[in-house]
Amino acid sequence: MENKDIYIIGAGTYGEVMYELAILNGYNVKGFYDEDDSKVYSSVMDVKVKGKFSNLRDEVIQNNNYIVAIGNNKARSEIMDKINSKGGLTPTLIHPKAVISESAKIGKGVYIHGNTYIWTKTNISDYCIISPNVVIAHHSSIGKACLISTQSGVGASITIKDNVFVGMGSTLVTGVSLIGEGSIIGAGAVVLKNVEKESVYAGIPAKKIRDII
C-alpha cells in the first residue's frame, strides 16, 4: 500500500499553502520542520513543527515523503536533492483543477497549483513550482527548480533553464527561445527577446537591469 503520510519542510505561510495542496492530493500531513528556533514545537494548520530538518538522521529521512515549501529555487533544490540522496521521497503534487496535457512530462517534486494550463508536449523538470493561473504553451521546457509565479504566461517552444524565477503576471512571448539559467524576470514584465543567464530583467518590453552577483 502506498505511504500517504508526508512531512513539510518550511513552516511559514507557503507551508500552509502546501498543507492544503497535500490534503487535496490525499496525503496526511504528519508534521512540519523549520530551521527557525522560534517555530520549533509550535503548530501550523493544527500540525506540530517537530524540529529542524537539518537535525534528522539519514535513517529517519529514508522512505518518508517530504514537501519542501521554500520559494528560493536553489535552497529548495538543495534540500530536495539531499532528501532523494538519503532515500527519501519528494512526490509531485498537482491541484485537481490544473489542466495538463497527456503528452506533457512532469518531473518529481513538482508543485502545480489550481487553474494552471500546461499544453501539448511541455516538459516540467524536477522541483519546479507552477503557481495558480499560469499558462505554459506547447513544446516549452521548464528547467530544474524554477518558479513560475501567479498569472504568468510562457509562450510556445521556449526553453527556460534551471533555477529561473518568473515574477507575477509576466509574459514570455512566443518567439523567445531561451531564458538563461538563474535569471529573474520581474513582475509584469513582457519578454520579447532571449534572456541572459544570471541576470535580472524587468519592464515592458523587458530589459536587462543588472547581473546577479
N, C-alpha and C positions, 0 to 999 in steps of 0.2 A: 504494500500500500504506500502511495506517495506521502512523503512527510509534508504536511501543510503548516507546521509551526515555523515561525520566522521571527527574526530579530532585526531591529532598525538601528543603524549607526547614524547618530545625529538627532539630538533631542530638541531641536529648535522648531520654528514654525513649519519648515519644509518636512520635518519629521512627521508632523501632524497630517500634512498632505499625503505623505506616503503611507501612513497608517490607513487612511481611508481607501487609497488605491489597493493596498494589500487585502483589505477586507473584501473589496469588490472582486478580487481575484480568488477568493475562497481561502485566504490564509488566516491563521490565528497568530496574532502578534503577541509574543511571549515576553518581550522586554525591549528596552532601548539601551543604547550605550552612548556615552558622550565624554569627551576629554575635559569638559569644564567641571571643575570640582563642585561648583555651586549647583549643578544639575544632578549630580550623582545622588541616588536614593530619593529623588523627587519623583513626581508622576507626570506623564504626558498622555493625554487621552485615557486617563484612568489606568495606565500601564506603567509599571515601575521602571525607572532608569537604574539598571543593575550595576553599573560601574563604567570603567573605561575600557574600550575595545583594545587599547594598546596593552592592557594587563592580561588579556586572555591567553591561556596556553594553547599550543597548537592542537592538542587532542580535544579541546573544547570546541574549537572552530570547525574541526573536521566533521563532515556530513550534515552540518547545520545550514539553514537558509538565512541569508542576510540581504537586507536592503541598505544601500548607502545613500542617505538623504543629505547629500552635500552638493551644493551648486558649483563649487570650484572644480573645474574639469580635471586638473592634474591631481588634486588631492583625492577626488572620487576614484580616479583610475588607479592610483597607487594602492588605495585600500582594497579595491576590488581585486586587483592583481594579487595582493597578499592573501586575501580570502581564498581565492582559487588555488594558489600555490600550496596552501595548507590543507587542501581537501574540502574546503567549504564551498557552498553553492550560492550563486548570485542569479536568481531566477529573473526572467523578463516579466514585467507586469504591464498589461495592456488594458486600458479602460474599455468597458463593454460598448461605449458609444464612439470609439475610434473606428474609422473605416480604413482597412488595409487591404490592398490588392493581394490576391492569392499568389501572384508572381513576385511579390516583394520578399526580400530576405532580411530578417531581423536577427541581430546577434544576441548574446547573453547579457544579462544585467542591464537591459534597456527598459526605460520607463516611458510609456506612451500614454498621454492623458486624453481626456474626453474631447470629442468633436475635432480631432485631427483627421486629416485625409492623406493617405500615403498611396501614391499611384503605382502604375504598372512598372515592374522591374526596377524599383528603387532598392537600394541597399543601405540598411541602418546598421552600423558596426557596433561592437560591444560597448557597453557602459554609457550610451547616449541618453539624454533626456529630451523628449519631444513634448513641449508644453501644450496646453489646450488651444484649439482653434488654429493649429498650424497646418499648412498645406505644403507637401513635398511632391513636386511633379515627377512625371515618369522619367525613368532611366537616370535619376540623380543618385549620388552616392555620398553618404554622410560618414565621415571617418570616426575613429575610436574616441570615445569620451567627449563628444560635442554636446552643447546645449543650445537648442533652438527655442527661443522664447515665444510667449503667447502672441498669437495673431501675426506671426511671420509667414512669409511665403517664399519657397525655394522653387525656382523655375526648373525647366526640363534640362536633363543632361549636364548638370553641374556637379563637379567633384569638390566636395568640402573635405579638407584634410583633417587630421587628428586635432583634438583639443581646441576647436573653434567655438567661440561664443557669439551667437546671433541675438542681438537685443530685441526687445518687444516691438512688434509692428514693423519689422524690417522687411524689405522686398529684395530678393536676389533674382534679377531678371533673366529670363531665358536668353541665351546668347553669351552670358558669362560662362566660362568653362572651369575656372579654378579659384577656390578660396584657400589661401595658404595656411599651413599648419600654425596653430596657436594664435591666430588672428582674432580680433574683436570687431564686431560690427555694431555700431551704436544704435540705440533705439530709434526707430522711424527712418533709418537710412534706406536709400534706394541705390542698390549696387548695379552699375551698368558695365563695369569693367572688372577684369581679374584683380584679386586682392593678394598683395604680397604676404609672405609668412611673417609671423610675429610682429604684426602691425595693427594699429587702430584706425578704422575708417568710420566716417560719420558724414551725415548731411544728404542733401538732395541736389544733384547726384552725389553719391558718396565719394569722398576724397580722403587720401591718407592724412591723418592728423599727426601721428608720431610712430616711432618704433617702440616695441615693448622690450624694455631692457631687463 
